């Protein structure tokens, strides 16, 4: 039986506790956790095409709805295959939204400020990862996996609805400009 998240003696047992809660074999836990990376890698090939053929707002909102649907599947199903497919969808959605948001920044921000803007966005995004892990770990330990999955889904659904209502099209979009040579 897996250890509880509050008494984990090994980091590897703590990270897979949620999936092992249903007494899944190690290969099933690995399949579920690896599927997000596989989904992200596969979607990285589709992201540039989506950037060229869709508006940033439309693609980003599609990503939010897709992510919300995947979280609903995670909350609803204990099935290993469904969980793996849902996590592959989360990984794919994350890759596509990263591509779309980065390209929107490249088009909207003047070249002189682009490095600072992308750097600031990276600090915020990467800084949120450890904070989210700590908060989610304590919440998971306190509320359990079932309630945690439903709360995460509810928060994502609320964020998706808010973005769908208030996110405006990017008016200042411009195509990327080639870098100017340093010497004439």
N, C-alpha and C positions, 0 to 999 in steps of 0.2 A: 504494500500500500504506500502511495507517495506521501512524503512529508507535508505537513500543512505549511502555508507560506510564512507563518509566524515562527516556525521552528526549523527552518531550512538550515542544514549544516553545509550544503554544497550549493554554489550559485547555479549549477546546471539543473539541480532538482527544483530550485525556486522558479527558474524561468519557464519550466514546462509544467508547473503544478496545475495551472488552470486546465490544460488539455489532458493531463494525466488523471484528473479528478474522476473521470469516468472509467478508470482502470484500463486505459488504452495501452496497447503494446507500444514499445519504443518506436517501431517503424511508423506507426500511425501518428504519433506526436511529431516525429521528424517530417512526415509528409505534410502535415498541416502547417508547421512552421516554415518549411522550405517553399511552400507554394506561393507565399507572398513574393519571395525573390524571383521565382520563375515568372510569375505574372508581371512583375515590374520589368524584367528583362525583355519579355515578349512585347510589352507595350512600348518599350523604348524605341522600337522600330516603327510603330504606328504614330507616335507623337509628332514627329516632323510633318507627316502627311496631314494630320489633323490641324496642325498650326497653319499650314498653307491653305487648307480648304474650309476652315471654320473660323468664326469670330471668337476672340478670346472669351467673351462673356458666355456665349453659347456652349463652347467646349468646357469651360470651367463649371458652369451650372450642370452640364451633363455629368461631369466627374463627381460633383457633389451628390447628385441623385443616385449615381451608380454606387458610390461609397455608402450612402444611406441604405440602399437595398442590400448590399453585401453585409452590413452590420445587422440588418434585420434577419438575414439568413443565419448569421452566427448566433443571434439571440434565440431563434426559433428551433434550430436543429442540433441534435447531438451526433448526427451522422458524420463519420470521418470524411467521406467523399464530399458531402455538402460543405463541411467546414473548410476543406482544402480548396474547393472551387471558390468559396466566398473569400478566403484569404488571398487567393490568386487575383481575384477581382480587386481587392483592396490594394495589392501591390501594383496592379496595372493602372488603377485610378491614380495612385500616388505618382507614378512615373509620368503619366500624361499631364496631370495638373502641374507638375514641376516644369515640364517643357513649356507648356502654354504660359504659365506665369512668368517664367524667365524671358521668353520671347516677347511677351507684352511689355516687360520692363525695358528690354533692349529697344523696342520701337518707341516707347513713350518718354524715355528719359534722355536728356541731352548727353552726348558722348562724354563731355567733361565731368559729368556727375555719375556716370553709369557704374563705375567701379565702387564708389561709395554706397550707392543705392543697393547694388547686388550684395555687397559686403554686409550692410546693415540688415538686409533681409535674411542673409545666411546666419548671422548672429542670433537674430530673433528665432528663426526656425530651428536651428541646432540647439539653441539654449532651452527651447521648450521641451526637447526630447527627454533630458534627464529629470526635469521637473515633472513632466507628465508621468514618467515611469515611477517616480516616488509616490505621487498622489494616487495613481492607479493601483500600485502595489498595496498601499494601506487600505484603499477602498475595497479592493478585491479581498483582502484578508478580513475586513470588517463585515462586508455585505455578502460575500460569496460570489461565485462565478455567474450564477443565473441572474441575480439582480444587477450585478455589474454590467453584464451584456445588455440588459434592457435599458439601464441608465445611459450607457454609451450611445446606444441607438437613439434614445429620446433626445439627448443633447445634439447629436449629429442631425437628426431630423429638424430640430428647432433652428440650428444654424443654416441648414439647407433652405428652409422656408424663408428665413430672414434674408439670405443672399438672393433668393429668387425674387423677393419683393423689392429689395433696395439696391442691388448691384446694377450700376448703370453701364452702358457701353463705353468702351474706351475711345473717347473722341480724339485724343491727341496721337493716335497710332500713326506711325510712320514706318516705312520699310527700313531695315537695318542699313547703315551706311558703311562703306568700306573705310578702314583706318587710313588716315592721311599719313604719307611718308614723313619722317622726321626731318629729312634733308631734301631741299629742292632739287 
